[in-house]
């Protein structure tokens, strides 16, 4: 992962995040797309994101979990596909969320979703604003910037240095959370292609029983991961 202030190193970030989003997260609300995983990213036709938004998500997730390193990056794991499918589904529309006000974007994250916009609307409103900031600051939209300037932009977003309206100040934390979820969720939801992230961290996936293993310390689990649908890596 790129070294954004306040975000842990890539390997530690991946291992620490896996326990909470490997099988659930927003993926629990998603609709599986059988064909999504089979289509190369450059041929994938987004369900929700328009061309500019898709380019932004591709570029941003590629910097949050870069391809360089000893594990798969966000693009290899097809995180952008996961995000697009989420935004096109019940998560994107906040179908079963409590969305009534009042909303206070200044409160702590544990107070819940503090914007009248649903996640899909947050992406749609925030991305053009971030691209405008990039044009003013760096001379091009986010997807067209060099990697170091993309990192600088993400850092500025994280630190609140990119001025956004109150209803989309949650954009960076949402993007980061969705990137983690797409990296670790079961591949039936479009991300974690080939269970690559599970293989990388040694996560067994949806195996039904391994009761004998919790008491075995410092012994590597010998079997590869299994998806919810029974696929094996």
Phi and psi in degrees as a GROMACS rama.xvg file:
@    title "Ramachandran Plot"
@    xaxis  label "Phi"
@    yaxis  label "Psi"
@TYPE xy
-65.1529  149.346  UNK-2
-83.1188  74.5395  UNK-3
-82.45  138.752  UNK-4
-55.6984  134.189  UNK-5
85.856  -4.46954  UNK-6
-110.498  131.98  UNK-7
-67.507  170.281  UNK-8
-59.1589  159.247  UNK-9
-58.549  -51.2099  UNK-10
-62.7828  -46.3733  UNK-11
-64.5277  -38.6281  UNK-12
-60.085  -45.3756  UNK-13
-65.8358  -45.759  UNK-14
-68.7339  -38.7801  UNK-15
-70.0033  -31.8002  UNK-16
-80.4141  -24.2413  UNK-17
-60.2785  -39.5816  UNK-18
-61.3511  -30.8234  UNK-19
-94.8414  -18.3631  UNK-20
-126.642  6.35528  UNK-21
-61.4542  -42.9518  UNK-22
-116.535  -16.8338  UNK-23
-122.357  -113.064  UNK-24
62.3481  -150.654  UNK-25
-68.7244  -15.8619  UNK-26
-59.4458  -26.2858  UNK-27
-61.7432  -20.798  UNK-28
-101.647  -2.14022  UNK-29
-79.9722  162.389  UNK-30
-106.127  126  UNK-31
-66.7999  142.13  UNK-32
-118.657  109.854  UNK-33
-62.2617  -34.3261  UNK-34
-89.8975  -11.5978  UNK-35
-60.2726  -43.4414  UNK-36
-71.4286  -20.4595  UNK-37
-85.0838  -17.9804  UNK-38
-93.2717  128.149  UNK-39
-56.8175  149.932  UNK-40
-57.3321  -37.447  UNK-41
-74.5575  -6.99192  UNK-42
-112.002  -7.21518  UNK-43
-66.9735  134.546  UNK-44
-105.215  108.663  UNK-45
-58.1946  144.782  UNK-46
-80.8467  -34.2059  UNK-47
-122.181  -49.2957  UNK-48
-66.4164  138.28  UNK-49
-81.3267  179.129  UNK-50
-61.1509  -42.1647  UNK-51
-68.6241  -42.6247  UNK-52
-64.761  -41.5524  UNK-53
-60.9111  -44.0345  UNK-54
-62.0903  -39.39  UNK-55
-64.0325  -49.2587  UNK-56
-63.4181  -40.6445  UNK-57
-57.5876  -49.0926  UNK-58
-69.7138  -41.5934  UNK-59
-68.07  -46.0303  UNK-60
-65.9642  -31.7577  UNK-61
-66.3441  -25.2034  UNK-62
-88.9351  -32.0638  UNK-63
-68.9846  -38.8288  UNK-64
-131.491  87.3164  UNK-65
-67.6533  159.02  UNK-66
-74.8497  -29.3975  UNK-67
-70.2084  142.239  UNK-68
128.127  -174.01  UNK-69
-95.0091  5.56526  UNK-70
-130.124  169.894  UNK-71
-68.2867  147.568  UNK-72
-90.5811  179.973  UNK-73
-61.5907  -35.934  UNK-74
-71.0215  -40.5802  UNK-75
-62.4558  -34.3149  UNK-76
-83.2509  -3.0254  UNK-77
61.4832  38.825  UNK-78
-58.4803  -40.8271  UNK-79
-58.567  -34.5595  UNK-80
-64.76  -45.0034  UNK-81
-56.0693  -48.8918  UNK-82
-61.8556  -44.5899  UNK-83
-60.3959  -44.9122  UNK-84
-66.5441  -35.7198  UNK-85
-63.2623  -45.0934  UNK-86
-67.6717  -26.7843  UNK-87
-81.1498  -10.3824  UNK-88
-111.05  -156.96  UNK-89
-63.796  -33.2533  UNK-90
-62.5112  -46.583  UNK-91
-59.7701  -35.8899  UNK-92
-92.7913  0.77527  UNK-93
52.1082  46.4811  UNK-94
-52.4242  -44.0306  UNK-95
-117.527  28.8637  UNK-96
-93.1479  154.854  UNK-97
-85.4875  112.357  UNK-98
-114.717  4.39611  UNK-99
-71.9427  147.911  UNK-100
-75.6832  -177.076  UNK-101
-76.9911  158.69  UNK-102
-118.014  134.959  UNK-103
-132.731  99.0367  UNK-104
-68.5814  -6.35265  UNK-105
-89.4432  -8.95702  UNK-106
-80.215  166.931  UNK-107
-65.4388  156.68  UNK-108
-60.9303  -27.3213  UNK-109
-72.6693  -2.02086  UNK-110
-86.869  1.41914  UNK-111
93.7419  -170.689  UNK-112
-73.3166  110.83  UNK-113
-109.304  57.7782  UNK-114
-155.29  145.179  UNK-115
-73.2381  -10.8695  UNK-116
-84.5392  143.471  UNK-117
-80.4718  169.317  UNK-118
-56.6094  -40.6808  UNK-119
-61.6926  -40.4123  UNK-120
-69.3167  -33.3925  UNK-121
-62.2853  -47.5251  UNK-122
-59.5823  -46.778  UNK-123
-64.277  -35.9668  UNK-124
-82.8004  -37.7612  UNK-125
-76.4983  -40.6263  UNK-126
-58.5448  -47.0767  UNK-127
-60.6705  -33.9564  UNK-128
-69.0878  -40.1077  UNK-129
-66.8173  -39.799  UNK-130
-63.135  -39.5728  UNK-131
-61.2979  -42.0078  UNK-132
-62.8259  -40.2532  UNK-133
-64.8511  -40.4841  UNK-134
-60.9886  -44.4634  UNK-135
-68.703  -41.2056  UNK-136
-85.7791  -40.4487  UNK-137
-120.342  -6.45318  UNK-138
88.953  5.60079  UNK-139
-160.535  162.228  UNK-140
-68.8821  163.923  UNK-141
-54.4901  -47.0422  UNK-142
-64.9207  -19.4913  UNK-143
-97.9478  0.0462514  UNK-144
-82.4416  157.327  UNK-145
-67.0807  158.749  UNK-146
-57.0787  -39.7786  UNK-147
-66.66  -34.1086  UNK-148
-76.0489  -31.8489  UNK-149
-63.9008  -42.8016  UNK-150
-60.9749  -41.9735  UNK-151
-62.9304  -37.6568  UNK-152
-66.8758  -44.9342  UNK-153
-63.3929  -37.8177  UNK-154
-63.1525  -43.8958  UNK-155
-63.1438  -38.7405  UNK-156
-62.7257  -45.8343  UNK-157
-61.575  -38.0708  UNK-158
-86.7014  0.123656  UNK-159
77.0699  20.4756  UNK-160
-87.3885  -10.6179  UNK-161
-95.0761  115.453  UNK-162
-72.1747  117.268  UNK-163
-125.745  152.689  UNK-164
-61.7421  153.619  UNK-165
-53.5631  -33.0598  UNK-166
-75.4879  -6.1815  UNK-167
-128.274  15.089  UNK-168
-64.5423  -16.8505  UNK-169
-80.4796  -0.201192  UNK-170
-58.6419  -49.1777  UNK-171
-63.0617  -46.5293  UNK-172
-64.7516  -32.7887  UNK-173
-68.586  -46.0436  UNK-174
-59.7466  -44.749  UNK-175
-64.5137  -44.3386  UNK-176
-62.5593  -44.0697  UNK-177
-65.3752  -33.0671  UNK-178
-65.6076  -45.2405  UNK-179
-60.4999  -45.7761  UNK-180
-62.9527  -42.9304  UNK-181
-65.937  -28.5982  UNK-182
-74.3933  -36.0444  UNK-183
-108.164  -13.1882  UNK-184
-66.2137  161.836  UNK-185
-57.6849  140.761  UNK-186
-62.6933  -14.6059  UNK-187
-62.9982  -15.0851  UNK-188
-96.9356  7.81791  UNK-189
106.706  -24.8891  UNK-190
-103.006  -168.246  UNK-191
47.8713  48.9614  UNK-192
-56.8139  128.83  UNK-193
65.6063  15.8373  UNK-194
56.8036  31.5584  UNK-195
-60.8305  -39.8111  UNK-196
-70.5886  -34.6954  UNK-197
-66.0607  -41.0522  UNK-198
-61.2071  -42.6198  UNK-199
-61.1203  -41.0991  UNK-200
-99.6697  -1.00336  UNK-201
77.3072  28.4856  UNK-202
-84.9036  132.359  UNK-203
-77.6564  -9.07489  UNK-204
75.4605  -139.605  UNK-205
-96.3993  35.8762  UNK-206
-62.1687  138.56  UNK-207
-73.2892  -33.4271  UNK-208
-151.395  128.01  UNK-209
-149.417  52.3425  UNK-210
-63.2447  -24.6383  UNK-211
-79.7469  -6.94223  UNK-212
-92.8202  -28.1106  UNK-213
-56.0804  -27.058  UNK-214
-93.3038  0.575858  UNK-215
-97.0273  107.932  UNK-216
-97.8948  142.528  UNK-217
59.8555  29.5478  UNK-218
-119.749  123.273  UNK-219
-69.0466  133.05  UNK-220
-67.3557  125.953  UNK-221
-83.498  -12.9753  UNK-222
-105.038  145.84  UNK-223
-76.7207  170.903  UNK-224
-72.5404  157.173  UNK-225
-127.208  136.136  UNK-226
-82.2222  170.72  UNK-227
-58.5148  -33.704  UNK-228
-85.9509  2.8451  UNK-229
92.8198  2.79474  UNK-230
-70.2413  147.462  UNK-231
-118.62  143.461  UNK-232
